[in-house]
Amino acid sequence: MTFTDYVFKFSKKLEKTALIDNKKISYKQIYSKIIILEKMLRNKGLNKKDSVLLISENSTFFVQCYFGIIKNGTVCVPINPNLSIKDICYIVESLKIKNIFIQKKFLEKLSELQNIDIYTEEDVNLLEKNKNDRINMNVDIEELAVILFTSGSTAEPKGVMLTHNNLICNTNSIIKYLNLNKEDRIEVVLPFYYCYGTSLLHTHFRVGGSLVINNKFLFPETVLNDINNYKCTGFAGVPSTFQILLRMSDIKNRKFPSLRYITQAGGRMSNIFINELIQVLPRVDIFIMYGQTEATARLSYLPPRLLKDKMGSIGRGIPGIKLKVLNKEGKEVKTGEIGEIVAEGNNIMKGYFNDEEETKKILKNGCLYTGDMATVDNEGYIYILSREKNIIKSAGNRVSPKEIEDIILQINEVIECVVVGVEDDILGEAIKAFIVLKNCSINCNSIIEYCKGKLPNYKVPKYIEILKSLPKNSSGKVMLKKLKQMS
């Protein structure tokens, strides 16, 4: 069984709307094209040893190609259309890719490639069902289904290898704790080539729900309009998604009667914004979640009923996942002690493509060592401090950037804030804050003075830099490496 078979087990013949992408597309229409794509790839001789590149923004084209490639037993490699030509060429050469599905608007990125079969949406639309369909290939669920390239917010991107079983197990878990059903409809602004984005696609298609595609988040009011116009029950975002909506849209003056729940992952969101969401959406379930691409998508969630009591926590492991916080001796930390989050479950990746050395660093004894430092409370709820590599070591003190960011974000004029450590001859590392403001009514000195009234001296930023916007990747995550290079 392939992951595609699992996803469409109950929905492949439904006339019900599956996707709204400018127009409504039914499950039956999508699955019909998936089968056509599968047979085309099979007749070309592609099998589970082959990888196929997919370059597309969120669209019907992406959905059809993604599931069609996986249905054939071949490995789907969806990538960010904004990757450089150099990076695309590297991926093509590394994976020995001979077939690429790409939206026509991005074709120029492939101008340097040779001896590769390329298909655009126009080509796919012309494909017709082959009357001489061949028997489906037998695919083991432990075979590779996709390779996702990590966002690279703190390091160079790596190819995360995920099996059909990884995808199935994580999808089942997410459906269970979100209590998703066929009546759910989610608006999607997160890209499908990002694991958080694909998890929305996987879960809602599995239960027979539907998705609304919105590729216009630069115009946040369109996002709010779509939620109401299409009667969406769900919405998902990374921290910057909600920060922008709360500070740069009319969300606080609007009602969303259809909205049942929202989810947030992709980094820790400041408590100030969580509290604002609670006030703005008092009747909406707010799920704070934590995950990694290396764990398919999701590792933990905090139940909405505990949001106020466990403010700042990522919760506990999702169904089927065991999370522990271990010290350097490999023992579970006691309440208040700091350790590394370690995960065990069937959603843990097979490894990094063609990189055994990096794989061995984080996969040990069947467990994923996440690199995220955290504490636990007396009920086992986990609180992330920072990634180990992002902890600032200033004058002998270990400082969590998030603690400082939370203070600065209390200033109403601040839209976004990221704190990093920069080289300093005396301190080793000095604290620097990059800030985006709503207006220019405050300056750097007033921000530093505010911090002095809220933080001990060694945690007060030495430097403040005000930017028009923070550098982000296409998933909305801040690119810390680029900020450090700016310092």
Stockholm file with secondary structure:
# STOCKHOLM 1.0

chainA/1-487         MTFTDYVFKFSKKLEKTALIDNKKISYKQIYSKIIILEKMLRNKGLNKKDSVLLISENSTFFVQCYFGIIKNGTVCVPINPNLSIKDICYIVESLKIKNIFIQKKFLEKLSELQNIDIYTEEDVNLLEKNKNDRINMNVDIEELAVILFTSGSTAEPKGVMLTHNNLICNTNSIIKYLNLNKEDRIEVVLPFYYCYGTSLLHTHFRVGGSLVINNKFLFPETVLNDINNYKCTGFAGVPSTFQILLRMSDIKNRKFPSLRYITQAGGRMSNIFINELIQVLPRVDIFIMYGQTEATARLSYLPPRLLKDKMGSIGRGIPGIKLKVLNKEGKEVKTGEIGEIVAEGNNIMKGYFNDEEETKKILKNGCLYTGDMATVDNEGYIYILSREKNIIKSAGNRVSPKEIEDIILQINEVIECVVVGVEDDILGEAIKAFIVLKNCSINCNSIIEYCKGKLPNYKVPKYIEILKSLPKNSSGKVMLKKLKQMS
#=GR chainA/1-487 SS CCHHHHHTTTTTTCCSEEEESSSEEEHHHHHHHHHHHHHHHHHTTCCTTCEEEEECCSSHHHHHHHHHHHHTTCEEEEECTTSCHHHHHHHHHHHTCCEEEECGGGGGGGTTCCSCEEECHHHHHHCCCCTTCCCCCCCCTTSEEEEEECCCSSSCCCEEEEEHHHHHHHHHHHHHHHTCCTTCEEEECSCTTSHHHHHHHHHHHHHTCEEEECCCTTSHHHHHHHHHHTTCSEEEECHHHHHHHHHHSSGGGCCCTTCCEEEECSSCCCHHHHHHHHHHCTTSEEEEEECCGGGSSCCEEECGGGTTTTTTCCBEECTTCEEEEECTTSCBCCTTCCEEEEEESTTSCSEETTCHHHHHHHEETTEEEEEEEEEECTTCCEEEEEEGGGCEEETTEEECHHHHHHHHTTSTTEEEEEEEEEEETTTEEEEEEEEEESSSSSCHHHHHHHHHTTSCGGGSCSEEEEESSCCBCTTSCBCHHHHHHHC
#=GC SS_cons         CCHHHHHTTTTTTCCSEEEESSSEEEHHHHHHHHHHHHHHHHHTTCCTTCEEEEECCSSHHHHHHHHHHHHTTCEEEEECTTSCHHHHHHHHHHHTCCEEEECGGGGGGGTTCCSCEEECHHHHHHCCCCTTCCCCCCCCTTSEEEEEECCCSSSCCCEEEEEHHHHHHHHHHHHHHHTCCTTCEEEECSCTTSHHHHHHHHHHHHHTCEEEECCCTTSHHHHHHHHHHTTCSEEEECHHHHHHHHHHSSGGGCCCTTCCEEEECSSCCCHHHHHHHHHHCTTSEEEEEECCGGGSSCCEEECGGGTTTTTTCCBEECTTCEEEEECTTSCBCCTTCCEEEEEESTTSCSEETTCHHHHHHHEETTEEEEEEEEEECTTCCEEEEEEGGGCEEETTEEECHHHHHHHHTTSTTEEEEEEEEEEETTTEEEEEEEEEESSSSSCHHHHHHHHHTTSCGGGSCSEEEEESSCCBCTTSCBCHHHHHHHC
//
